[in-house]
Amino acid sequence: MPSLDKIERASVAQHPSAAVPGRHLAIELAETLKLAVPLALTQLGQIAMMTTDLAFIGRLGSETVAAAALAHTVFFVAFTFGMGLVSAVAPLAAQAFGARDPRMVRRALRVGLWAALLIALPLMALPFRGEAILIALGQAPTAAGLAQQYLFGLAWGILPALWFIAIRGFMSAVNRPEPVLWITLAAIPANALLVYLLLYGKWGLPELGLFGAGLATSVVNLGTFLAGLWFTALRRPFRKYHVLGNIWRIDWPLMAKLVIVGAPISMAFLLEYGLFGAAGLLMGLISTTALAAHQIALQIAAILFMVPFGISMAATVRVGHAVGRRDSDAVRRAGYVAILLGAAFMATMTLAVILGRFLIAEIFLGEAVDATAALTATLLLIGSTFFVADGIQTIGAGALRGMNDTRVPLLFATFSYWLIGFTSACALGFWTSLGASGVWIGLSIGTVVFAILLVLRFRLLVSRLASP
């Protein structure tokens, strides 16, 4: 039986008048799901590892948990910038795959590995100076000191984690994302065991506390990278690309292109991450109840976000393939199918969250009905607009990345998240009686505006691509 890849290539070769729109949409939906499901499960696996870490760290006391949260804040500022840059491997490799240029596919991964190496070394300076940064931001010296112990262990995992992201982009671009999922699933129990051993000093190993937990995560990151490299270099169908040949040569022209595409992605990620960090600070100014409710609702949003984020990576690849083939109809199908798929999933999950919002609050806070539980349920209800828009914006941004369009979305992110979203959050949170609810309404407004702008941008670029 022919594969879906062969069916699609045959359909693309046909004259447009012979095409059956419904069949093309069905094929596009199947191909998107084939990519998106393992990618989304991989992202959920990453969340599972973080949750496991916090579960073990939580046994050391609330002060240690707070320190770990501060450490993650510093760490992810550095890691997010590197992640955005290396994410450019996926669209570059996908376009080359669509154009049937295996040499460029190979070059895209190589330059991504080099970019990760060059950017990781300066990025490590941020977590290594985490204690000084946190104290400068007004955090308690004790909490900052504990956070620094965790960061000393986490910092070493930045480089292998970025290398693994580059490999993930390459594997997705050639329509084989499954090994990344297998590696992540194996890493979850390995991470849990290693964190347990080094955190508490079991089986004859030293008790390293928070440093041990961070070091365990770094060791697991190294293991996932080595496993990904083994698949890439030695297993079919990846080995035919010979990605390690002449690996010592830096492809500077392609490196410049990767930076042009990837740097705006990094900045957009930081703007989004910064907005929610700033929202947490606003909640802290309102009350501790508001901050606690915000953190719970945001955790639910982060879990839900992993699925559309996986669809977003699939959209980047599918759009990139179509751009490489110079097939404007396929570009349109790939983008809109992914957006509608993500919107449908998030709408379903949003309905589930609305119906179960009180149960969610009870899971995090226990059976006691207090102000925090009530506010958590309210924020989850307000999130009914935010969740769907958040899914659409990340998939829209992914589709645009498949066309190497990242600079205009960066401008959109600045406008939507900060000029609209943050301003609205401040105004509604402090100048009205809405309080914490007003902050979340502001976040929703900014996210909705961003989603609309990205969809309109995609529509514009597709129409340009279709023009003679």
N, C-alpha and C positions, 0 to 999 in steps of 0.2 A: 504493500500500500504506500503511495507517495506521501511524503511528509507535508505539513502545512507550509514549510518554507518553499518546497517545490511547487505546490499548488499556487502560492502567491506569486512566485516568479513567473509562472506560466500565465497567470491572469494579468500581470503587469504588461507582459509582452503582447497581449491582445489589443486590438483596436478599441478605443474607448467606447465606440458605439456597440461593441459586442459585450461590454462589461455588464454584469448583473449587480446593481448597487447592494442589494440585500446580501448577496454572497460575499462581496468584498467586505462589508461591515462585519459579517459573521467571522470571516477569516481574521480581520483586524482585532476583533474582540478576543478570539481564541489566542492569537499571538501575544496580545497585551497581557492576558491572564497568565500565559505560559511564563512570561518574564516577571510579572508583578507579584505572583504568589510567592515564589521563593525569595524574592527581594524583600517583600513585606514581612515574611516570617523571619528572615535574617534580622531585620530591624527590631522585631519583637523579641528575638533572642538577645539582642544587645540590651534591651530594657530589662529582660529577665536577669542578666548578669549584674546589672547595676542594682536591681532590687535585692538580689542575693547578698551583695556586698553590704548594703545598708542593713539587712536583717542581721547579719553577723555583727556588724559594728554597733548596732543598737543595743546589744547585750552589755556593752561597756558603759552605758549610761547616756543620758540626754545631752550632756556636755560634749561627749565624743561625737554624737550624731550631728549636733550643730556644727562642730568643727569640720566634719566630713562634708556637710553641705557647703560651707564656706570654701573648702578646698575644691569641690567640684565647680563652683562658680569661677574660680581663678583658672582652673585647668581647662574648662570648656571655652573660655575666651580664646586661649591659645590654640586649642585643638580645632575649634570651629573655623578659624582663619585658614589653617592648613588644609582642612577637609574641603573647603570650598575651592581652593586652588587645585587640589588633586582631582576633584570631581570633574574637571574639564577633560580628563582622559576619556570618559564615556562618550561625550558627543564627538570628539575628534576620531576616536576609534570606530564609532558607529557609522559616521559619514564615510569613512574609508571602507568599511565592510560593505555598505550599500553600493559604493562605487566599484567594488571588487578589486580593491587595492590592498592586498595582504601586507605589502611592505609598509604602507602608512599605518595599518593597524598595529604592526610591531613597533614602529617608531613612536606611536602615541603612548603605548605602555612604557617603553623605555624612558621617554622624556618625563612621564609621570613619576617614575621611580626616582629619577634624578632630582626632579622638583621637590619631592618629598624629603629627600636627603638634605638638600640645600636650605629648605625652609624650616625643617625640624630643629636644626641646631640653634638658630636664634629664638625659635618659639619656646625651647626648653628654658630659656632664661626667665620667662614669666613665672612658671611654677617654682623654680628655684628661689625666686625672690618673693614668694607668696606671702610670707609672714610680714615683711615690710610693707607690702602693698595693702594687706588687710588692716594693719595698724594705721596706715595713712588714711584709710577709709573709715576709721573710727571704730573698728572692731576691738573687742577686749584682747589684751595681750595673751591671756591664757588660751583662749579659743584660737587665736592666730597661730600660737606656737604648736598646738595640736594639729591644726590644719597643715602647717608646714611639714610635719612628720609624714602625713599622708601624701603630700605633694612630692616629697623627696622620692617616694616609691612610684608614684604615678608618672612622673616626668619621663622616665626611661621608656615608657610605652608609647610615646607620641610617634616616634619614627616608624616602628613596625606597624602601628595602627594605620598610619597614612599610607604605607606601602600596601597594606591589605586593601585599603579603599581603591587604590590604583588598580590592583589586580581584579577587584570586584567590577570596576568599570570596564575593564578589558573583557572579562568573561561575559558580562551582560551584553556588550557590543557584538559579540560573536554568537549570541543567542544561547549561551550555556551558563546560566547563573546558579545551577544546582549545587556545584561543589562549594560555593560560598556558604550556602545554607547548611550543608553537611558539616562543614568545618565549624560553623557557629553552634550548631546543635551539640557537637562534641565538646566545644569549649565551655558550655554552660556548667556541666558537672565538674569538669576539670578546674574551672575557676572557683567554684564553690569549695571544692576540696582544698585547693591551694590557699585560698583566703583563710579557711578554717585552721589549717595547719600553721601558717605563719602568723596569723593574728593572735592565736591563743598558745602557740608553742607546743603542738602535739607531735607524737611519734618521734620524739627525740630532737625535733627542730627547735630553734630558739624562739622565744616569745617576743615578737617584734612589734606588736600593737598596730597602730595605724600605718606605720611605715611598712610593716609586713603585708597588710591588706593592699596597699598601693603597689608594692613590689610584686605581689601575686598577680595583680591585674596586668602589670607590664610583662611578666613572664608569659602569661596567657596570650597577650597581644603578639609577642614574638612567636609563639607557637602557631597561632592562626596564620601569620604571615608566611612562616616556613612551609606550612601545609599548603597554602595557596600557591606558593612558588613551586612546590613539588608538582602540583596539578598542572601549572602553567608550563613548566619546562619538560615534563616527562609523560604526561597523559594526553590521550586523544580527546578532543580534536585540537587541543591547544598547542601541542608540541610542534605541529607543522609550521607555526609562526616563528619558531627559533628566537624567542624574545631575548634570550641571554647572549646571543651572538653579538660581538662588538659592544657589549654593554658598557665598557669603559669610555666610549665616545659620547660626548654630550652633543646632542643635536640642537645647537643654539637657535637656528631659525624657527624650528618647531617649538622650542622652549618659549620663545617670545610669543608665539601664537597661543600656547597654553596659558601663559600669564595674562594675555589680553582677554581670553575667554574666562579664565578661572578667578582672577582677582576681583572682578565685580561680583561673582558668586560669593566669595568670601565676605565681602563687605555687606552684601545683602543678608547673609546669614547672621553677621554680627549685629546688623540693625534690628533684625527680628529678635535675636537673643537678648539684645540690650533693652528692647522695649518691654519684654516680659520681666527682665530683671528690674527695670525702673518701676514697673507696675507693682512688684513686690515691695519696693521701697515706699511707694505711695500707700500701700496697704498697711505697712508698718507705722506710717504717720497717722493713719486713721485709728487703728487699735490692734492689739494682739489677736483678737478674735477675727478681725478682717484678714490679717496675715495668714492665720492658720487655715481659714476657709479657702483663701486664695490658693494656697499651696496644694490643698487636696484637689480642688477643681482643676488646677493646672496639671497635676499629675494625671488625672483622667484624660485631659486634652492631649497630653504627651503620648499616652498609650494609644489613643485613637489616631493620632497623627502618624504613627508608624506605618499604617496601611496605605494611606494616600501618598506618603513619602516613597514607599516601594513602588506604587503606581507611577509616581513622578519619575523615578529612575527608569522604569519601563518606557514611559512616554519619551524621555530623552533619547533612548535607543531607537525606538520605532520611528520617531520623527527624523533622527539622524540617518537611519537607513534610507528613508524616502528621499531626504535631501541629497544623499550620495547618489541615488538613482535619478535625481532630477525629476521626480514624479510629484507634482504639486497636489494632485488628487489624493495620493497616498499620504502626503504630509497633512492635509486637512483631516482625512479619516483618522490618522493616528492620534492627532491632538484632541479632536472632539470625542472620539471613543474613550480615550483615557480620562478626559475631564468628566464625561457623563458617568463613567464607571465609578470614579472617585466620589462624585456627588451623590450617586445612588447609595454607595456604601455608607458615607457619612450621614446621609439622611436617615438611613435605617438605624445606625448606631445612636444618632441623636435622639430618635424616638425612644430607644431603649434606655438611654440616660435620663430622659425626662420622666419616664415611667418609674425608673428605679432610683431616682435621685436621693430619696430618703434612705433607701437601703445602702447606697454608696456611702452616705455620710455616717451611717451606723457602723459599716465595716471599718472605717478609719477611726471613728471616735467612740465606738461602743454604743450601748443601748441608751445611754443618758441623752435626753432631749434637752439641749441647751442652745444658747445663742449661736455657737459655732456650727452646730449641726444644721440649724435652721438657715443660717447664712450660706453654708455650703450648698444646700439644696437650692437656694435662690440663685446662686451663681451658676450652678449647673443648668438651671432653667434658662437663664440669660444666654448661656452657651449654645442654646438651640440655633441661634443665628451664627455664632462664631465658629462652631465646629464645621459646618458645611462650607462656609466661606474659606476656612483655613485649608480644608482639603482641596478646594478648587484652586486656591492661589498656589499651593505647592506643585500641583500637577500642571497648571498653566506655566509656571516658571520652568518646570522640567521640559515641557514641550518647546518653549522658547530656547532653552539651552541646546536642544537638538538642532536648532538653526543657528547656533553660535551667537544668539542675541542675548547678551547679559548686561550690557551697559545701560540700556533704557530701562529694563526692569529694576536696576539699582536705583535709578532716579525715581521710579514709581515707589519703591520701598521707602525711600527717604520721605517722599511726599505723604504716602498713605500711613505709614507707621508712626512717624514722628510729627509731621505738621498736622495731620488729621487725627490719628489715633491717640497719641500722647496728649495733645492739646485737649481733645474731647474728654479723655480720662481725667485729666486734672480739673477741667471745668465742671464736669458732672459729679466728680468725686468730692470736690471741696466747695464749690459754689452753689450746690444744690443740696437737698436733703437726702439724696440717693446714697451718698457715702460709697461703700465698697461696691455696691451694685452699679453705681455710676462709672466707676473705674472699668468694670467689665463691659459695660455698654460702650464706653469709649474704645476699648480694645476691639470689640465687634465691629464698630463703625470703620475703624482703620483697616481691619482685615477685609471687610466687604468691599471697600473702595479699591484696595490692592487687587483683589480677585477680579473685579470688573475690569480694571485697567489692563491686567495681564491677558484676559480673554480677548478684549478689543485689540490689543497689540498682536496677538496671534492671528486674529482674523485679518488684520491689515497686512501682515507679512505674507500670509498665504495668498491673499489676493494679488500682491505684488509678484510673488513667485509664479503665479498662474498667468500673469500678463506677458505678452510677447516681448 
